[in-house]
Amino acid sequence: PVCGIFLQPFLVGIKRGILISLGLVIFWLLLDFLYLSKLESTNKSNLELEQIASIGGDFDLIGKDGKKYNIASFMGKPFLIFFGFASCPDICPYGLTMISSVLDSLDKDSNKISAVFVTLDPERDDYKKVSEFANIFHEEIIGLSGNQEQVDNAALAWRVYKKKVLLESSDLEYTIDHSSFIYLMDANGKYHTHFPHNVDEEEILKEIETLI
């Protein structure tokens, strides 16, 4: 009985100590997790900013009548640039129609920006074909092509995803799976923002107005 009197407070003390220790461990684990999550989020945001900042760059491509174009050709005013190919069944026509609508809405101010369409399929789209395709949508859209290396370099500079996909039961033989962003660059050729190909026209116009 005497031992029991002294043992009971001792056991209570041990339990209390275990609970306090467990609570501290859980607290520090949660603190560590939250800190690491915040740090990971910050690093991810910084990485995304670095990637965005690196969108764009010089290129050597050919447009209508064999005219050579590079990034300097578009300096001095903002420009929209969109990547696709003339045989594209839906995304490219949709994106080019949107760009055409933007140019029409700008009306007399359309000469304050440039609009560029770069083929990702130089194997089928020479500069004549891509120029004709772009001009179906609007005569002010500049279609550009080049050899495979030149096109690949341009796509890489704008971080455009593209992949050749074979079509076994089609006369087209293959298609190009690709990302579909419309990029808006400022008058110095620096990245400003980008839009999905099915963006609302007003959203593009709103951003252009901040640059002209």
N, CA and C atoms as a LAMMPS dump frame, in Angstrom:
ITEM: TIMESTEP
0
ITEM: NUMBER OF ATOMS
636
ITEM: BOX BOUNDS ff ff ff
-5.0000000000000000e+02 5.0000000000000000e+02
-5.0000000000000000e+02 5.0000000000000000e+02
-5.0000000000000000e+02 5.0000000000000000e+02
ITEM: ATOMS id mol type element x y z
1 1 1 N 0.802 -1.208 0
2 1 2 C 0 0 0
3 1 3 C 0.831 1.251 0
4 2 1 N 1.912 1.233 0.81
5 2 2 C 2.787 2.411 0.867
6 2 3 C 3.444 2.64 -0.491
7 3 1 N 3.896 1.55 -1.125
8 3 2 C 4.517 1.643 -2.467
9 3 3 C 3.53 2.186 -3.475
10 4 1 N 2.272 1.739 -3.35
11 4 2 C 1.247 2.197 -4.283
12 4 3 C 1.023 3.682 -4.188
13 5 1 N 1.118 4.201 -2.945
14 5 2 C 0.905 5.639 -2.75
15 5 3 C 1.964 6.447 -3.493
16 6 1 N 3.217 5.969 -3.455
17 6 2 C 4.308 6.691 -4.109
18 6 3 C 4.393 6.39 -5.618
19 7 1 N 3.969 5.178 -6.002
20 7 2 C 4.069 4.743 -7.403
21 7 3 C 3.064 5.448 -8.295
22 8 1 N 1.881 5.7 -7.778
23 8 2 C 0.831 6.304 -8.606
24 8 3 C 1.227 7.703 -9.111
25 9 1 N 1.686 8.622 -8.248
26 9 2 C 2.133 9.929 -8.755
27 9 3 C 3.289 9.798 -9.74
28 10 1 N 4.154 8.789 -9.503
29 10 2 C 5.297 8.586 -10.389
30 10 3 C 4.838 8.217 -11.804
31 11 1 N 3.844 7.291 -11.858
32 11 2 C 3.3 6.874 -13.156
33 11 3 C 2.584 8.023 -13.859
34 12 1 N 1.836 8.812 -13.073
35 12 2 C 1.139 9.978 -13.644
36 12 3 C 2.15 10.949 -14.248
37 13 1 N 3.263 11.123 -13.534
38 13 2 C 4.31 12.022 -14.022
39 13 3 C 4.916 11.53 -15.322
40 14 1 N 5.134 10.203 -15.4
41 14 2 C 5.703 9.623 -16.627
42 14 3 C 4.745 9.821 -17.801
43 15 1 N 3.465 9.531 -17.563
44 15 2 C 2.47 9.703 -18.63
45 15 3 C 2.412 11.151 -19.113
46 16 1 N 2.451 12.062 -18.126
47 16 2 C 2.401 13.48 -18.474
48 16 3 C 3.624 13.883 -19.297
49 17 1 N 4.771 13.341 -18.887
50 17 2 C 6.005 13.658 -19.625
51 17 3 C 5.961 13.116 -21.044
52 18 1 N 5.423 11.888 -21.185
53 18 2 C 5.307 11.285 -22.517
54 18 3 C 4.384 12.112 -23.398
55 19 1 N 3.245 12.533 -22.853
56 19 2 C 2.282 13.325 -23.609
57 19 3 C 2.879 14.66 -24.034
58 20 1 N 3.616 15.301 -23.091
59 20 2 C 4.242 16.583 -23.432
60 20 3 C 5.282 16.395 -24.529
61 21 1 N 6.087 15.34 -24.414
62 21 2 C 7.123 15.058 -25.426
63 21 3 C 6.486 14.767 -26.784
64 22 1 N 5.413 13.975 -26.762
65 22 2 C 4.721 13.644 -28.001
66 22 3 C 4.141 14.898 -28.641
67 23 1 N 3.573 15.771 -27.794
68 23 2 C 3.014 17.015 -28.3
69 23 3 C 4.075 17.888 -28.941
70 24 1 N 5.265 17.948 -28.305
71 24 2 C 6.362 18.746 -28.855
72 24 3 C 6.854 18.183 -30.181
73 25 1 N 6.918 16.85 -30.267
74 25 2 C 7.351 16.201 -31.515
75 25 3 C 6.384 16.523 -32.644
76 26 1 N 5.081 16.405 -32.361
77 26 2 C 4.061 16.711 -33.367
78 26 3 C 4.144 18.172 -33.792
79 27 1 N 4.36 19.068 -32.809
80 27 2 C 4.462 20.501 -33.096
81 27 3 C 5.621 20.789 -34.043
82 28 1 N 6.786 20.206 -33.718
83 28 2 C 7.962 20.462 -34.552
84 28 3 C 7.827 19.828 -35.936
85 29 1 N 7.177 18.678 -36.006
86 29 2 C 6.951 18.047 -37.309
87 29 3 C 6.042 18.919 -38.175
88 30 1 N 4.978 19.456 -37.569
89 30 2 C 4.066 20.337 -38.31
90 30 3 C 4.772 21.609 -38.742
91 31 1 N 5.57 22.175 -37.842
92 31 2 C 6.302 23.399 -38.164
93 31 3 C 7.275 23.157 -39.302
94 32 1 N 7.974 22.021 -39.236
95 32 2 C 8.936 21.672 -40.281
96 32 3 C 8.241 21.46 -41.608
97 33 1 N 7.085 20.771 -41.562
98 33 2 C 6.336 20.499 -42.792
99 33 3 C 5.847 21.789 -43.435
100 34 1 N 5.284 22.673 -42.604
101 34 2 C 4.772 23.943 -43.134
102 34 3 C 5.888 24.804 -43.695
103 35 1 N 7.019 24.803 -43.035
104 35 2 C 8.158 25.588 -43.515
105 35 3 C 8.679 25.062 -44.839
106 36 1 N 8.821 23.744 -44.897
107 36 2 C 9.327 23.138 -46.132
108 36 3 C 8.351 23.343 -47.278
109 37 1 N 7.04 23.252 -46.986
110 37 2 C 6.029 23.452 -48.022
111 37 3 C 6.095 24.868 -48.558
112 38 1 N 6.251 25.828 -47.617
113 38 2 C 6.344 27.234 -48.027
114 38 3 C 7.595 27.466 -48.838
115 39 1 N 8.698 26.854 -48.412
116 39 2 C 9.953 26.991 -49.134
117 39 3 C 9.86 26.389 -50.522
118 40 1 N 9.223 25.206 -50.618
119 40 2 C 9.05 24.547 -51.913
120 40 3 C 8.182 25.395 -52.833
121 41 1 N 7.12 25.98 -52.271
122 41 2 C 6.224 26.834 -53.046
123 41 3 C 6.955 28.064 -53.56
124 42 1 N 7.805 28.645 -52.683
125 42 2 C 8.58 29.83 -53.071
126 42 3 C 9.554 29.487 -54.176
127 43 1 N 10.24 28.348 -54.035
128 43 2 C 11.196 27.926 -55.063
129 43 3 C 10.496 27.657 -56.381
130 44 1 N 9.291 27.051 -56.314
131 44 2 C 8.526 26.759 -57.521
132 44 3 C 8.124 28.053 -58.213
133 45 1 N 7.682 29.034 -57.428
134 45 2 C 7.274 30.325 -57.985
135 45 3 C 8.462 31.017 -58.648
136 46 1 N 9.623 30.952 -57.978
137 46 2 C 10.826 31.57 -58.538
138 46 3 C 11.223 30.895 -59.842
139 47 1 N 11.085 29.559 -59.882
140 47 2 C 11.427 28.816 -61.09
141 47 3 C 10.493 29.2 -62.224
142 48 1 N 9.183 29.33 -61.915
143 48 2 C 8.216 29.713 -62.938
144 48 3 C 8.514 31.102 -63.471
145 49 1 N 8.909 32.021 -62.578
146 49 2 C 9.244 33.373 -63.01
147 49 3 C 10.464 33.359 -63.923
148 50 1 N 11.446 32.514 -63.59
149 50 2 C 12.634 32.406 -64.42
150 50 3 C 12.28 31.858 -65.801
151 51 1 N 11.379 30.865 -65.833
152 51 2 C 10.981 30.278 -67.111
153 51 3 C 10.231 31.291 -67.964
154 52 1 N 9.318 32.054 -67.314
155 52 2 C 8.561 33.066 -68.042
156 52 3 C 9.494 34.123 -68.604
157 53 1 N 10.46 34.543 -67.786
158 53 2 C 11.383 35.592 -68.207
159 53 3 C 12.22 35.154 -69.402
160 54 1 N 12.403 33.844 -69.581
161 54 2 C 13.262 33.357 -70.655
162 54 3 C 12.488 33.02 -71.929
163 55 1 N 11.186 33.31 -71.96
164 55 2 C 10.395 33.044 -73.161
165 55 3 C 10.739 34.062 -74.238
166 56 1 N 11.04 33.574 -75.414
167 56 2 C 11.355 34.452 -76.541
168 56 3 C 12.837 34.444 -76.854
169 57 1 N 13.186 35.026 -77.979
170 57 2 C 14.586 35.078 -78.391
171 57 3 C 14.698 35.268 -79.895
172 58 1 N 15.915 35.301 -80.357
173 58 2 C 16.137 35.554 -81.783
174 58 3 C 15.838 34.314 -82.612
175 59 1 N 15.592 34.52 -83.887
176 59 2 C 15.34 33.421 -84.82
177 59 3 C 15.677 33.887 -86.225
178 60 1 N 15.798 32.948 -87.12
179 60 2 C 16.037 33.238 -88.535
180 60 3 C 15.035 32.443 -89.346
181 61 1 N 13.989 33.117 -89.834
182 61 2 C 12.935 32.451 -90.582
183 61 3 C 12.617 33.242 -91.849
184 62 1 N 11.777 32.646 -92.692
185 62 2 C 11.46 33.266 -93.983
186 62 3 C 9.959 33.453 -94.108
187 63 1 N 9.57 34.625 -94.631
188 63 2 C 8.167 34.933 -94.814
189 63 3 C 7.816 35.158 -96.274
190 64 1 N 6.738 35.846 -96.499
191 64 2 C 6.215 36.09 -97.835
192 64 3 C 7.274 36.659 -98.776
193 65 1 N 7.267 36.157 -100.01
194 65 2 C 8.209 36.587 -101.054
195 65 3 C 9.667 36.299 -100.687
196 66 1 N 9.867 35.356 -99.771
197 66 2 C 11.226 34.968 -99.424
198 66 3 C 11.941 35.955 -98.52
199 67 1 N 11.205 36.876 -97.922
200 67 2 C 11.821 37.875 -97.044
201 67 3 C 12.288 37.225 -95.744
202 68 1 N 13.492 37.588 -95.301
203 68 2 C 14.045 37.026 -94.075
204 68 3 C 13.581 37.835 -92.855
205 69 1 N 13.264 37.114 -91.794
206 69 2 C 12.808 37.751 -90.566
207 69 3 C 13.617 37.235 -89.38
208 70 1 N 13.876 38.136 -88.452
209 70 2 C 14.425 37.753 -87.151
210 70 3 C 13.746 38.609 -86.097
211 71 1 N 14.169 38.51 -84.857
212 71 2 C 13.499 39.239 -83.783
213 71 3 C 13.574 40.752 -84.007
214 72 1 N 14.655 41.215 -84.631
215 72 2 C 14.816 42.65 -84.888
216 72 3 C 13.767 43.163 -85.865
217 73 1 N 13.215 42.276 -86.707
218 73 2 C 12.202 42.669 -87.687
219 73 3 C 10.93 43.178 -87.023
220 74 1 N 10.74 42.814 -85.759
221 74 2 C 9.502 43.17 -85.068
222 74 3 C 9.727 44.139 -83.909
223 75 1 N 10.937 44.637 -83.781
224 75 2 C 11.23 45.588 -82.72
225 75 3 C 10.546 46.927 -83.004
226 76 1 N 10.187 47.617 -81.946
227 76 2 C 9.592 48.938 -82.105
228 76 3 C 8.104 48.981 -81.817
229 77 1 N 7.464 47.8 -81.836
230 77 2 C 6.059 47.725 -81.466
231 77 3 C 5.737 46.323 -80.962
232 78 1 N 4.707 46.203 -80.127
233 78 2 C 4.353 44.883 -79.59
234 78 3 C 3.969 43.918 -80.711
235 79 1 N 4.103 42.627 -80.439
236 79 2 C 3.644 41.662 -81.443
237 79 3 C 3.089 40.399 -80.794
238 80 1 N 2.109 39.841 -81.487
239 80 2 C 1.534 38.548 -81.11
240 80 3 C 2.23 37.481 -81.929
241 81 1 N 2.583 36.378 -81.299
242 81 2 C 3.209 35.283 -82.04
243 81 3 C 2.55 33.969 -81.637
244 82 1 N 2.215 33.184 -82.661
245 82 2 C 1.452 31.949 -82.473
246 82 3 C 2.108 30.854 -83.305
247 83 1 N 2.224 29.663 -82.748
248 83 2 C 2.889 28.548 -83.426
249 83 3 C 1.869 27.46 -83.765
250 84 1 N 1.968 26.916 -84.974
251 84 2 C 1.063 25.853 -85.389
252 84 3 C 1.478 25.283 -86.728
253 85 1 N 0.522 24.879 -87.545
254 85 2 C 0.856 24.376 -88.886
255 85 3 C -0.389 24.434 -89.779
256 86 1 N -0.162 24.524 -91.057
257 86 2 C -1.242 24.772 -92.019
258 86 3 C -2.258 23.642 -92.105
259 87 1 N -1.866 22.416 -91.777
260 87 2 C -2.784 21.277 -91.849
261 87 3 C -3.548 21.059 -90.547
262 88 1 N -3.347 21.921 -89.591
263 88 2 C -4.004 21.804 -88.288
264 88 3 C -5.522 21.92 -88.462
265 89 1 N -6.293 20.975 -87.952
266 89 2 C -7.735 20.954 -88.214
267 89 3 C -8.579 21.899 -87.359
268 90 1 N -8.095 22.285 -86.173
269 90 2 C -8.967 23.091 -85.311
270 90 3 C -8.25 24.157 -84.491
271 91 1 N -7.226 23.796 -83.738
272 91 2 C -6.584 24.748 -82.833
273 91 3 C -6.006 25.951 -83.568
274 92 1 N -5.273 25.713 -84.635
275 92 2 C -4.636 26.816 -85.367
276 92 3 C -5.65 27.735 -86.049
277 93 1 N -6.639 27.197 -86.754
278 93 2 C -7.659 28.08 -87.317
279 93 3 C -8.368 28.906 -86.245
280 94 1 N -8.616 28.297 -85.084
281 94 2 C -9.279 29.013 -83.998
282 94 3 C -8.4 30.145 -83.497
283 95 1 N -7.126 29.843 -83.25
284 95 2 C -6.2 30.861 -82.759
285 95 3 C -5.992 31.986 -83.751
286 96 1 N -5.86 31.641 -85.023
287 96 2 C -5.656 32.659 -86.055
288 96 3 C -6.908 33.503 -86.258
289 97 1 N -8.07 32.893 -86.11
290 97 2 C -9.317 33.647 -86.184
291 97 3 C -9.394 34.664 -85.047
292 98 1 N -8.937 34.25 -83.869
293 98 2 C -8.919 35.158 -82.724
294 98 3 C -7.976 36.326 -82.978
295 99 1 N -6.791 36.045 -83.508
296 99 2 C -5.829 37.106 -83.819
297 99 3 C -6.401 38.042 -84.878
298 100 1 N -7.077 37.468 -85.869
299 100 2 C -7.717 38.264 -86.915
300 100 3 C -8.764 39.203 -86.32
301 101 1 N -9.548 38.701 -85.381
302 101 2 C -10.584 39.513 -84.733
303 101 3 C -9.961 40.665 -83.949
304 102 1 N -8.827 40.385 -83.312
305 102 2 C -8.121 41.426 -82.563
306 102 3 C -7.656 42.529 -83.508
307 103 1 N -7.078 42.14 -84.636
308 103 2 C -6.607 43.122 -85.619
309 103 3 C -7.766 43.943 -86.169
310 104 1 N -8.888 43.29 -86.43
311 104 2 C -10.069 44.006 -86.932
312 104 3 C -10.595 44.994 -85.887
313 105 1 N -10.572 44.576 -84.633
314 105 2 C -11.066 45.443 -83.557
315 105 3 C -10.155 46.65 -83.348
316 106 1 N -8.87 46.469 -83.571
317 106 2 C -7.942 47.587 -83.45
318 106 3 C -8.132 48.594 -84.58
319 107 1 N -8.654 48.082 -85.69
320 107 2 C -8.958 48.93 -86.851
321 107 3 C -7.711 49.704 -87.299
322 108 1 N -7.762 51.028 -87.237
323 108 2 C -6.64 51.858 -87.695
324 108 3 C -5.404 51.694 -86.822
325 109 1 N -5.61 51.226 -85.598
326 109 2 C -4.474 51.023 -84.692
327 109 3 C -3.8 49.667 -84.886
328 110 1 N -4.301 48.884 -85.85
329 110 2 C -3.717 47.553 -86.071
330 110 3 C -2.267 47.644 -86.544
331 111 1 N -1.898 48.8 -87.104
332 111 2 C -0.51 48.958 -87.552
333 111 3 C 0.443 49.242 -86.388
334 112 1 N -0.122 49.345 -85.177
335 112 2 C 0.712 49.581 -84.001
336 112 3 C 1.223 48.278 -83.384
337 113 1 N 0.768 47.142 -83.921
338 113 2 C 1.264 45.844 -83.475
339 113 3 C 1.574 44.977 -84.69
340 114 1 N 2.273 43.889 -84.455
341 114 2 C 2.517 42.892 -85.507
342 114 3 C 1.895 41.576 -85.055
343 115 1 N 1.529 40.757 -86.019
344 115 2 C 0.966 39.437 -85.731
345 115 3 C 1.738 38.406 -86.547
346 116 1 N 2.228 37.374 -85.876
347 116 2 C 3.12 36.402 -86.513
348 116 3 C 2.616 34.987 -86.284
349 117 1 N 2.651 34.188 -87.358
350 117 2 C 2.303 32.773 -87.253
351 117 3 C 3.49 31.958 -87.748
352 118 1 N 4.043 31.118 -86.873
353 118 2 C 5.218 30.307 -87.215
354 118 3 C 4.806 28.845 -87.354
355 119 1 N 5.122 28.249 -88.491
356 119 2 C 4.781 26.842 -88.677
357 119 3 C 5.707 25.955 -87.859
358 120 1 N 5.154 24.863 -87.379
359 120 2 C 5.938 23.833 -86.688
360 120 3 C 6.138 22.629 -87.602
361 121 1 N 5.731 22.796 -88.855
362 121 2 C 5.763 21.698 -89.832
363 121 3 C 6.441 22.147 -91.123
364 122 1 N 7.735 22.506 -91.054
365 122 2 C 8.425 22.986 -92.257
366 122 3 C 8.539 21.937 -93.353
367 123 1 N 8.352 20.678 -92.979
368 123 2 C 8.406 19.6 -93.971
369 123 3 C 7.305 19.775 -95.011
370 124 1 N 6.153 20.269 -94.578
371 124 2 C 5.032 20.49 -95.511
372 124 3 C 4.75 21.961 -95.755
373 125 1 N 5.118 22.812 -94.803
374 125 2 C 4.798 24.236 -94.906
375 125 3 C 6.037 25.055 -95.234
376 126 1 N 6.253 25.331 -96.529
377 126 2 C 7.322 26.266 -96.861
378 126 3 C 6.794 27.682 -96.618
379 127 1 N 7.615 28.687 -96.846
380 127 2 C 7.197 30.054 -96.523
381 127 3 C 6.008 30.507 -97.366
382 128 1 N 5.889 29.984 -98.59
383 128 2 C 4.754 30.365 -99.445
384 128 3 C 3.453 29.812 -98.874
385 129 1 N 3.47 28.535 -98.507
386 129 2 C 2.257 27.899 -98.008
387 129 3 C 1.817 28.492 -96.674
388 130 1 N 2.768 28.699 -95.762
389 130 2 C 2.386 29.218 -94.454
390 130 3 C 1.93 30.676 -94.557
391 131 1 N 2.487 31.423 -95.5
392 131 2 C 2.055 32.811 -95.71
393 131 3 C 0.632 32.851 -96.255
394 132 1 N 0.349 31.982 -97.23
395 132 2 C -0.996 31.91 -97.796
396 132 3 C -2.014 31.476 -96.742
397 133 1 N -1.611 30.525 -95.917
398 133 2 C -2.502 30.036 -94.863
399 133 3 C -2.806 31.144 -93.854
400 134 1 N -1.79 31.852 -93.416
401 134 2 C -1.984 32.935 -92.447
402 134 3 C -2.853 34.048 -93.022
403 135 1 N -2.651 34.356 -94.299
404 135 2 C -3.394 35.455 -94.926
405 135 3 C -4.849 35.118 -95.21
406 136 1 N -5.201 33.839 -95.145
407 136 2 C -6.615 33.461 -95.25
408 136 3 C -7.393 34.108 -94.11
409 137 1 N -6.751 34.206 -92.961
410 137 2 C -7.412 34.737 -91.77
411 137 3 C -7.293 36.256 -91.689
412 138 1 N -6.142 36.775 -92.07
413 138 2 C -5.971 38.239 -92.085
414 138 3 C -4.701 38.571 -92.868
415 139 1 N -4.791 39.559 -93.72
416 139 2 C -3.653 39.902 -94.578
417 139 3 C -2.469 40.475 -93.804
418 140 1 N -2.704 40.912 -92.562
419 140 2 C -1.614 41.482 -91.776
420 140 3 C -0.867 40.436 -90.952
421 141 1 N -1.356 39.198 -90.92
422 141 2 C -0.649 38.148 -90.176
423 141 3 C 0.525 37.651 -91.027
424 142 1 N 1.703 37.675 -90.455
425 142 2 C 2.918 37.28 -91.168
426 142 3 C 3.211 35.807 -90.9
427 143 1 N 3.165 35.005 -91.956
428 143 2 C 3.469 33.582 -91.837
429 143 3 C 4.955 33.335 -92.025
430 144 1 N 5.549 32.514 -91.159
431 144 2 C 6.986 32.261 -91.225
432 144 3 C 7.298 30.769 -91.229
433 145 1 N 8.342 30.421 -91.958
434 145 2 C 8.823 29.04 -92.008
435 145 3 C 10.343 29.065 -92.117
436 146 1 N 10.931 27.925 -92.33
437 146 2 C 12.381 27.812 -92.455
438 146 3 C 12.741 26.344 -92.55
439 147 1 N 13.993 26.015 -92.346
440 147 2 C 14.334 24.597 -92.317
441 147 3 C 14.016 24.047 -90.93
442 148 1 N 14.156 22.747 -90.763
443 148 2 C 13.76 22.114 -89.503
444 148 3 C 14.534 22.673 -88.318
445 149 1 N 15.804 22.883 -88.486
446 149 2 C 16.619 23.403 -87.384
447 149 3 C 16.183 24.809 -86.986
448 150 1 N 15.907 25.648 -87.974
449 150 2 C 15.479 27.018 -87.683
450 150 3 C 14.145 27.042 -86.94
451 151 1 N 13.222 26.196 -87.376
452 151 2 C 11.912 26.12 -86.726
453 151 3 C 12.053 25.561 -85.315
454 152 1 N 12.877 24.531 -85.157
455 152 2 C 13.098 23.941 -83.831
456 152 3 C 13.678 24.969 -82.863
457 153 1 N 14.595 25.787 -83.347
458 153 2 C 15.223 26.806 -82.496
459 153 3 C 14.201 27.858 -82.063
460 154 1 N 13.327 28.236 -82.989
461 154 2 C 12.288 29.219 -82.66
462 154 3 C 11.317 28.647 -81.631
463 155 1 N 10.916 27.397 -81.83
464 155 2 C 9.999 26.746 -80.894
465 155 3 C 10.629 26.62 -79.511
466 156 1 N 11.901 26.308 -79.477
467 156 2 C 12.61 26.176 -78.209
468 156 3 C 12.681 27.515 -77.475
469 157 1 N 12.939 28.583 -78.227
470 157 2 C 13.041 29.912 -77.62
471 157 3 C 11.734 30.336 -76.968
472 158 1 N 10.613 29.921 -77.575
473 158 2 C 9.303 30.289 -77.029
474 158 3 C 8.699 29.164 -76.184
475 159 1 N 9.501 28.16 -75.882
476 159 2 C 9.069 27.041 -75.043
477 159 3 C 7.785 26.4 -75.562
478 160 1 N 7.758 26.166 -76.854
479 160 2 C 6.598 25.551 -77.499
480 160 3 C 6.779 24.037 -77.536
481 161 1 N 5.797 23.332 -77.015
482 161 2 C 5.818 21.866 -77.084
483 161 3 C 5.353 21.434 -78.466
484 162 1 N 6.054 20.483 -79.068
485 162 2 C 5.624 19.938 -80.355
486 162 3 C 6.097 18.496 -80.482
487 163 1 N 5.273 17.702 -81.114
488 163 2 C 5.61 16.288 -81.313
489 163 3 C 4.948 15.789 -82.584
490 164 1 N 5.723 15.152 -83.43
491 164 2 C 5.206 14.572 -84.663
492 164 3 C 4.508 13.257 -84.342
493 165 1 N 3.255 13.133 -84.776
494 165 2 C 2.458 11.94 -84.495
495 165 3 C 2.032 11.303 -85.816
496 166 1 N 2.422 10.064 -86.035
497 166 2 C 2.083 9.375 -87.283
498 166 3 C 0.606 8.996 -87.3
499 167 1 N -0.001 9.116 -88.485
500 167 2 C -1.41 8.752 -88.674
501 167 3 C -1.463 7.62 -89.691
502 168 1 N -1.696 6.428 -89.217
503 168 2 C -1.623 5.253 -90.084
504 168 3 C -2.724 5.216 -91.137
505 169 1 N -3.921 5.656 -90.796
506 169 2 C -5.042 5.559 -91.734
507 169 3 C -5.519 6.933 -92.206
508 170 1 N -4.561 7.786 -92.556
509 170 2 C -4.91 9.124 -93.014
510 170 3 C -4.014 9.538 -94.171
511 171 1 N -4.576 10.308 -95.088
512 171 2 C -3.796 10.811 -96.214
513 171 3 C -2.748 11.829 -95.758
514 172 1 N -2.957 12.403 -94.573
515 172 2 C -2.011 13.388 -94.056
516 172 3 C -0.698 12.747 -93.61
517 173 1 N -0.727 11.442 -93.338
518 173 2 C 0.435 10.664 -92.896
519 173 3 C 0.859 10.979 -91.458
520 174 1 N 0.835 12.235 -91.085
521 174 2 C 1.193 12.603 -89.716
522 174 3 C 0.557 13.945 -89.348
523 175 1 N 0.525 14.206 -88.056
524 175 2 C 0.075 15.496 -87.567
525 175 3 C 1.089 15.997 -86.551
526 176 1 N 0.905 17.22 -86.084
527 176 2 C 1.81 17.795 -85.091
528 176 3 C 1.015 18.099 -83.827
529 177 1 N 1.339 17.383 -82.777
530 177 2 C 0.746 17.683 -81.475
531 177 3 C 1.552 18.839 -80.883
532 178 1 N 0.879 19.911 -80.482
533 178 2 C 1.629 21.088 -80.028
534 178 3 C 0.845 21.913 -79.012
535 179 1 N 1.582 22.708 -78.245
536 179 2 C 0.941 23.646 -77.328
537 179 3 C 0.307 24.755 -78.155
538 180 1 N -0.622 25.493 -77.547
539 180 2 C -1.424 26.42 -78.363
540 180 3 C -1.527 27.815 -77.766
541 181 1 N -0.444 28.282 -77.151
542 181 2 C -0.47 29.618 -76.565
543 181 3 C -0.22 30.699 -77.614
544 182 1 N -0.901 31.808 -77.431
545 182 2 C -0.631 33.011 -78.21
546 182 3 C 0.19 33.921 -77.302
547 183 1 N 1.416 34.241 -77.712
548 183 2 C 2.292 35.06 -76.884
549 183 3 C 2.197 36.527 -77.289
550 184 1 N 2.203 37.396 -76.286
551 184 2 C 2.25 38.836 -76.534
552 184 3 C 3.598 39.349 -76.037
553 185 1 N 4.383 39.904 -76.95
554 185 2 C 5.698 40.44 -76.62
555 185 3 C 5.645 41.963 -76.683
556 186 1 N 6.463 42.622 -75.902
557 186 2 C 6.444 44.081 -75.916
558 186 3 C 7.283 44.623 -77.067
559 187 1 N 7.407 45.943 -77.134
560 187 2 C 8.098 46.583 -78.26
561 187 3 C 9.59 46.268 -78.296
562 188 1 N 10.117 45.747 -77.19
563 188 2 C 11.537 45.376 -77.137
564 188 3 C 11.746 43.884 -77.349
565 189 1 N 10.655 43.183 -77.697
566 189 2 C 10.753 41.752 -77.935
567 189 3 C 10.788 40.929 -76.661
568 190 1 N 10.411 41.544 -75.538
569 190 2 C 10.384 40.842 -74.265
570 190 3 C 8.99 40.286 -73.988
571 191 1 N 8.961 39.141 -73.325
572 191 2 C 7.687 38.503 -72.995
573 191 3 C 6.835 39.407 -72.113
574 192 1 N 5.557 39.569 -72.472
575 192 2 C 4.61 40.333 -71.664
576 192 3 C 3.609 39.399 -70.995
577 193 1 N 2.926 38.587 -71.807
578 193 2 C 1.988 37.603 -71.277
579 193 3 C 1.63 36.614 -72.378
580 194 1 N 0.804 35.637 -72.058
581 194 2 C 0.341 34.699 -73.072
582 194 3 C -1.113 34.347 -72.813
583 195 1 N -1.765 33.803 -73.844
584 195 2 C -3.176 33.467 -73.791
585 195 3 C -3.398 32.08 -74.389
586 196 1 N -4.443 31.374 -73.959
587 196 2 C -4.821 30.132 -74.651
588 196 3 C -5.41 30.495 -76.012
589 197 1 N -5.411 29.564 -76.947
590 197 2 C -5.878 29.875 -78.297
591 197 3 C -7.352 30.256 -78.335
592 198 1 N -8.12 29.826 -77.332
593 198 2 C -9.556 30.116 -77.292
594 198 3 C -9.889 31.245 -76.317
595 199 1 N -8.916 32.124 -76.098
596 199 2 C -9.096 33.253 -75.194
597 199 3 C -10.165 34.21 -75.729
598 200 1 N -10.768 34.971 -74.831
599 200 2 C -11.717 35.992 -75.239
600 200 3 C -10.952 37.152 -75.871
601 201 1 N -11.465 37.653 -76.966
602 201 2 C -10.81 38.732 -77.709
603 201 3 C -10.527 39.948 -76.827
604 202 1 N -11.467 40.29 -75.96
605 202 2 C -11.318 41.469 -75.109
606 202 3 C -10.117 41.361 -74.186
607 203 1 N -9.782 40.149 -73.784
608 203 2 C -8.646 39.956 -72.89
609 203 3 C -7.337 40.312 -73.585
610 204 1 N -7.212 39.915 -74.852
611 204 2 C -6.014 40.258 -75.626
612 204 3 C -5.947 41.762 -75.847
613 205 1 N -7.074 42.359 -76.23
614 205 2 C -7.116 43.799 -76.485
615 205 3 C -6.738 44.597 -75.242
616 206 1 N -7.193 44.141 -74.105
617 206 2 C -6.91 44.816 -72.845
618 206 3 C -5.42 44.853 -72.588
619 207 1 N -4.728 43.736 -72.834
620 207 2 C -3.291 43.676 -72.609
621 207 3 C -2.522 44.494 -73.65
622 208 1 N -2.988 44.464 -74.898
623 208 2 C -2.328 45.237 -75.951
624 208 3 C -2.396 46.731 -75.642
625 209 1 N -3.526 47.174 -75.114
626 209 2 C -3.701 48.597 -74.795
627 209 3 C -2.699 49.08 -73.761
628 210 1 N -2.165 48.176 -72.937
629 210 2 C -1.165 48.589 -71.946
630 210 3 C 0.209 48.776 -72.586
631 211 1 N 0.347 48.336 -73.834
632 211 2 C 1.661 48.378 -74.491
633 211 3 C 1.747 49.394 -75.627
634 212 1 N 0.607 49.857 -76.142
635 212 2 C 0.656 50.78 -77.286
636 212 3 C 0.234 52.196 -76.873
